[in-house]
């Protein structure tokens, strides 16, 4: 792959998307090459042909009569792409992508505009192809039909219409329609009927693969095998965010459909809502679903953790130590796992895994080796900074409380001696010192109106103040 192609792979993928990508809010920040969305993600599909006097977009470009016109249209909507690369990809998809071949064959069979192409959500019989991600065949994937009832998850594409259809997250063509570069053969993605395989016998089981299991498998790093998805930089970021939203959607759907098993009627918040909304018109209310405390990020989950933290403080007072731990993108463990030409910002999956292991080692060092003293309780919270790096806030309660005369044994704000401990000197001077800024460096990122926004340099404080 050329360097230009890898740097703009998201742009080239958008040239050939067969569905449009949208979300409640797409956050575009140039501080770090990350992809963030807020709210619900959705994929929309339009008709195979545009309305009269309308331009060809997305899937419709594939049906333009002239190949050069297709290339011109794709480059028109995506500035910065190269015609030779777009032409090569277009030839690849026309020849090898089963979904593209399917649509071109189907549109030739349509006698009128009231016909539609239907891609069945669960056409394949249960139990077939459990162990491989087979590319679909034309007869298996779609039919051309008019005037028939379809399932809610089926994709129905009319020959010419002004309406758009939302593609179900659990449809097996969801991934292939949106990410043709990742799935250039039109491979099936996640669906409900994928069965788990017993690794010992190699036979299928009655358990179904969850969305989390499936996408963990797709992005796994394996020895002696290449995973091209991991090489796609910002397109890989978008794919991971998109598919994680699908995982959350599947979990929320299960919770909504299993409120009885979760005993949601016992939740005090539900009883409060019924009392508070007792005078509201029932026709104006939707169907209420209570999220359990096991759902990460839900109000009850956050409330439960907040109550646990308050219980520690109520029983044992303030914590003795507050420790911050930030990921370093230049850690050797991260750099060794990067592929050729990649930086840490291209592989947030590696950054997260290495940081988690480093954090576990740090907690073992604090708790099991009693570096600050024997530990009574501890807790930590992980957040992601704007620059795309994980960051942990750690609270530690000790059995023997720290006294003022012991603080200098734990905290040091001095630069180590370069000759006695050169490694520690390099770490501190590289990562623990602010600046230089001010009159020495007016171009520092912390400078605003000629002053440091972090209020450096600060006055030297010779004494440590300790609150009981």
Steps between C-alpha positions, in 0.01 A plus 500: 500500500628848416558754777247738341235226494553409868492862612170558314346154528184633668454738208543220244259279692240779488542504118356148480255488793165352407330643811536839668642528852340724760479554875328732746826696520836431336783669691776620269805629689839545342688467829542126451405271208214334687140434399225579752123500479222581744155345497371238260676386183303416187563390140258609227449349155322672211366378168716336233442786254461873574188700431492696172739800501666376822868408537620145555609437861637205696367172351350681201847585364559130427223512235632791296546384142856620447791389720675837463182676611496286814859595581427867437193492725687328784788748484251789486350404839838417659764766444863393536455153348705381204327385183736206446433360848123553467506328160695201633263456795197535275628218277567284807146539635335451161683172458511353851239666728197272506266775621591725205456212256170417666360852457611526138343164416179581687444839341508338156213272606270784613228568243368813677575746781251339740725195538755472778817309591463316831801386701373253755631544853496127580488325165773250579372189685609476863801274543668558163842662465554529875877512477563737212392839379385404153442758231133496401372372168243680289228237532549481876505870582226673307183472299323743271137521601203733531187498717614265775541536877852505638663462839589817687875434474504430124664760274256610230651714225262643239608562145419870515357673806549813709475307827791367704505193719687447823710183495462286813818468707453122515466452124786289366570746215523798739883493507560422133277782372670766715863379489568365150878545536508289818269235353588521130329170416170604658544258792223446750533679833340433835156344523295330768534145366877453525560204732793455735748222424632259760881543469562142614263317267473758221122456496230761536321563829157634589648827622498798266790738446439846645598818318783554749637148438480546125678835477761400758577209267520726194757740650712242684878496441617152395845360441592410142181662369432853377191692600457773238234676709769602750694679225225744404579784740208747526265265314583241767405759766162563336436127457573426867276785624223397261512134602520579872182703460349183352616304808333754729184490287482122534543522878231770530264295284545200729432713808189654343360159407583336834377749759302226679806276544695801629221564757486864400170546683695469825722802422428801717568735208215342306259552790612862529443554128149356521415731790649810337341434161166385631310799355666490158296400198587132430485565125796738534721248678732249336576157633727528805800270528714489815873445454655270764805604698709249303461713185817712492428873497132470594364729777464209743854381420648843575278542806614165639869585464449844652328344801786252541754784498299699756482191723880475505534866595228476765666197664870586466521869418690661217737290290870519586634509146374639169707362211468587130627265232514601132576283197827571322467439123877438474496197730701220340208259548288722271767572241588130463141409404451776242506399135741658253427870451250521789502733798330449837210724389420245226452217750291600798434129560868437578521816712202390710629146551852602598369771733270248671791262564724781624224619731461150644875488568486840671208393720684181597804709586291725726275236657703180518845647552378769745709775343299763695417267787244225558187574296146489638295603192562637154311608191578655164324659205623499138423780257624588151666837455452733202830388356364145480690340790351312798551655842430347845411674829583274795391536865668295773400455866778375727459309826751732666419859406774713343638759745641842396858397570465206254389705198852578382572126493217451248495818290804667345496805272873497431689421182708183562877508477598425140813310605340290777181396318516598130188299404282673758650833401395443136147398602445802725649760265308361202158438657470687832611855420273763347622714215719675425253781446466870582762740372728206417248343259201710395395232249424241769151349475418620854557868415208742461526881487866476596427300820509132588145366544636256763640795704865403466756582626365475853655612826701248695308361801739386769239345734241225441151564639318192629124488573367243741 
